[in-house]
């Protein structure tokens, strides 16, 4: 389970990265969120590292979600 500080970080990064795809585009948002939670669960908790993983997930999101 992630602590409150990490949860706030992940939400902020997710909101930042997924602002351009519509907030209603749940496929992309779910994909990005899953990737950043995965990296946080492995112990990476710096904003820049989490943001980089999220950016890569956004970039690699399946075309049908765009």
Biotite code that builds the C-alpha atoms (Angstrom):
import biotite.structure as struc

atoms = struc.array([
    struc.Atom([0.000, 0.000, 0.000], chain_id="A", res_id=1, res_name="UNK", atom_name="CA", element="C"),
    struc.Atom([1.264, 3.459, -0.874], chain_id="A", res_id=2, res_name="UNK", atom_name="CA", element="C"),
    struc.Atom([1.532, 6.180, 1.720], chain_id="A", res_id=3, res_name="UNK", atom_name="CA", element="C"),
    struc.Atom([-0.374, 9.468, 1.500], chain_id="A", res_id=4, res_name="UNK", atom_name="CA", element="C"),
    struc.Atom([2.602, 11.496, 0.251], chain_id="A", res_id=5, res_name="UNK", atom_name="CA", element="C"),
    struc.Atom([3.244, 9.038, -2.582], chain_id="A", res_id=6, res_name="UNK", atom_name="CA", element="C"),
    struc.Atom([-0.434, 8.954, -3.481], chain_id="A", res_id=7, res_name="UNK", atom_name="CA", element="C"),
    struc.Atom([-0.484, 12.751, -3.775], chain_id="A", res_id=8, res_name="UNK", atom_name="CA", element="C"),
    struc.Atom([2.635, 12.620, -5.960], chain_id="A", res_id=9, res_name="UNK", atom_name="CA", element="C"),
    struc.Atom([1.142, 10.001, -8.262], chain_id="A", res_id=10, res_name="UNK", atom_name="CA", element="C"),
    struc.Atom([-2.120, 11.878, -8.600], chain_id="A", res_id=11, res_name="UNK", atom_name="CA", element="C"),
    struc.Atom([-0.307, 15.146, -9.393], chain_id="A", res_id=12, res_name="UNK", atom_name="CA", element="C"),
    struc.Atom([1.862, 13.495, -12.052], chain_id="A", res_id=13, res_name="UNK", atom_name="CA", element="C"),
    struc.Atom([-1.121, 11.703, -13.557], chain_id="A", res_id=14, res_name="UNK", atom_name="CA", element="C"),
    struc.Atom([-3.157, 14.915, -13.690], chain_id="A", res_id=15, res_name="UNK", atom_name="CA", element="C"),
    struc.Atom([-0.230, 16.793, -15.229], chain_id="A", res_id=16, res_name="UNK", atom_name="CA", element="C"),
    struc.Atom([0.422, 14.203, -17.928], chain_id="A", res_id=17, res_name="UNK", atom_name="CA", element="C"),
    struc.Atom([-3.190, 13.455, -18.733], chain_id="A", res_id=18, res_name="UNK", atom_name="CA", element="C"),
    struc.Atom([-4.363, 17.036, -18.953], chain_id="A", res_id=19, res_name="UNK", atom_name="CA", element="C"),
    struc.Atom([-4.034, 17.094, -22.728], chain_id="A", res_id=20, res_name="UNK", atom_name="CA", element="C"),
    struc.Atom([-5.890, 13.852, -23.344], chain_id="A", res_id=21, res_name="UNK", atom_name="CA", element="C"),
    struc.Atom([-9.337, 14.613, -22.098], chain_id="A", res_id=22, res_name="UNK", atom_name="CA", element="C"),
    struc.Atom([-10.053, 13.786, -18.480], chain_id="A", res_id=23, res_name="UNK", atom_name="CA", element="C"),
    struc.Atom([-12.867, 11.687, -19.931], chain_id="A", res_id=24, res_name="UNK", atom_name="CA", element="C"),
    struc.Atom([-10.385, 9.508, -21.833], chain_id="A", res_id=25, res_name="UNK", atom_name="CA", element="C"),
    struc.Atom([-10.266, 6.799, -19.205], chain_id="A", res_id=26, res_name="UNK", atom_name="CA", element="C"),
    struc.Atom([-8.277, 4.321, -21.293], chain_id="A", res_id=27, res_name="UNK", atom_name="CA", element="C"),
    struc.Atom([-5.214, 6.557, -21.466], chain_id="A", res_id=28, res_name="UNK", atom_name="CA", element="C"),
    struc.Atom([-5.558, 7.765, -17.877], chain_id="A", res_id=29, res_name="UNK", atom_name="CA", element="C"),
    struc.Atom([-5.865, 4.186, -16.607], chain_id="A", res_id=30, res_name="UNK", atom_name="CA", element="C"),
    struc.Atom([-2.830, 3.074, -18.623], chain_id="A", res_id=31, res_name="UNK", atom_name="CA", element="C"),
    struc.Atom([-0.674, 5.933, -17.315], chain_id="A", res_id=32, res_name="UNK", atom_name="CA", element="C"),
    struc.Atom([-1.892, 5.454, -13.743], chain_id="A", res_id=33, res_name="UNK", atom_name="CA", element="C"),
    struc.Atom([-1.133, 1.731, -13.834], chain_id="A", res_id=34, res_name="UNK", atom_name="CA", element="C"),
    struc.Atom([2.417, 2.361, -15.012], chain_id="A", res_id=35, res_name="UNK", atom_name="CA", element="C"),
    struc.Atom([3.196, 5.016, -12.416], chain_id="A", res_id=36, res_name="UNK", atom_name="CA", element="C"),
    struc.Atom([1.695, 2.950, -9.594], chain_id="A", res_id=37, res_name="UNK", atom_name="CA", element="C"),
    struc.Atom([3.782, 0.005, -10.778], chain_id="A", res_id=38, res_name="UNK", atom_name="CA", element="C"),
    struc.Atom([7.006, 2.017, -10.608], chain_id="A", res_id=39, res_name="UNK", atom_name="CA", element="C"),
    struc.Atom([6.056, 3.485, -7.217], chain_id="A", res_id=40, res_name="UNK", atom_name="CA", element="C"),
    struc.Atom([5.402, 0.001, -5.858], chain_id="A", res_id=41, res_name="UNK", atom_name="CA", element="C"),
    struc.Atom([8.921, -0.940, -6.942], chain_id="A", res_id=42, res_name="UNK", atom_name="CA", element="C"),
    struc.Atom([10.228, 1.882, -4.750], chain_id="A", res_id=43, res_name="UNK", atom_name="CA", element="C"),
    struc.Atom([10.708, 4.783, -7.165], chain_id="A", res_id=44, res_name="UNK", atom_name="CA", element="C"),
    struc.Atom([9.227, 7.815, -5.491], chain_id="A", res_id=45, res_name="UNK", atom_name="CA", element="C"),
    struc.Atom([10.955, 10.853, -7.044], chain_id="A", res_id=46, res_name="UNK", atom_name="CA", element="C"),
    struc.Atom([8.719, 13.179, -9.022], chain_id="A", res_id=47, res_name="UNK", atom_name="CA", element="C"),
    struc.Atom([11.015, 13.242, -12.040], chain_id="A", res_id=48, res_name="UNK", atom_name="CA", element="C"),
    struc.Atom([11.325, 9.446, -12.268], chain_id="A", res_id=49, res_name="UNK", atom_name="CA", element="C"),
    struc.Atom([7.587, 8.905, -11.856], chain_id="A", res_id=50, res_name="UNK", atom_name="CA", element="C"),
    struc.Atom([6.886, 11.639, -14.407], chain_id="A", res_id=51, res_name="UNK", atom_name="CA", element="C"),
    struc.Atom([9.295, 10.059, -16.912], chain_id="A", res_id=52, res_name="UNK", atom_name="CA", element="C"),
    struc.Atom([7.640, 6.648, -16.579], chain_id="A", res_id=53, res_name="UNK", atom_name="CA", element="C"),
    struc.Atom([4.221, 8.278, -16.946], chain_id="A", res_id=54, res_name="UNK", atom_name="CA", element="C"),
    struc.Atom([5.340, 10.207, -20.009], chain_id="A", res_id=55, res_name="UNK", atom_name="CA", element="C"),
    struc.Atom([6.609, 7.005, -21.619], chain_id="A", res_id=56, res_name="UNK", atom_name="CA", element="C"),
    struc.Atom([3.315, 5.276, -20.826], chain_id="A", res_id=57, res_name="UNK", atom_name="CA", element="C"),
    struc.Atom([1.415, 8.182, -22.377], chain_id="A", res_id=58, res_name="UNK", atom_name="CA", element="C"),
    struc.Atom([3.591, 8.098, -25.464], chain_id="A", res_id=59, res_name="UNK", atom_name="CA", element="C"),
    struc.Atom([3.146, 4.346, -25.854], chain_id="A", res_id=60, res_name="UNK", atom_name="CA", element="C"),
    struc.Atom([-0.611, 4.270, -25.161], chain_id="A", res_id=61, res_name="UNK", atom_name="CA", element="C"),
    struc.Atom([-2.431, 2.264, -27.821], chain_id="A", res_id=62, res_name="UNK", atom_name="CA", element="C"),
    struc.Atom([-3.564, 4.342, -30.784], chain_id="A", res_id=63, res_name="UNK", atom_name="CA", element="C"),
    struc.Atom([-7.186, 3.345, -30.279], chain_id="A", res_id=64, res_name="UNK", atom_name="CA", element="C"),
    struc.Atom([-7.139, 5.295, -26.980], chain_id="A", res_id=65, res_name="UNK", atom_name="CA", element="C"),
    struc.Atom([-6.057, 8.533, -28.646], chain_id="A", res_id=66, res_name="UNK", atom_name="CA", element="C"),
])
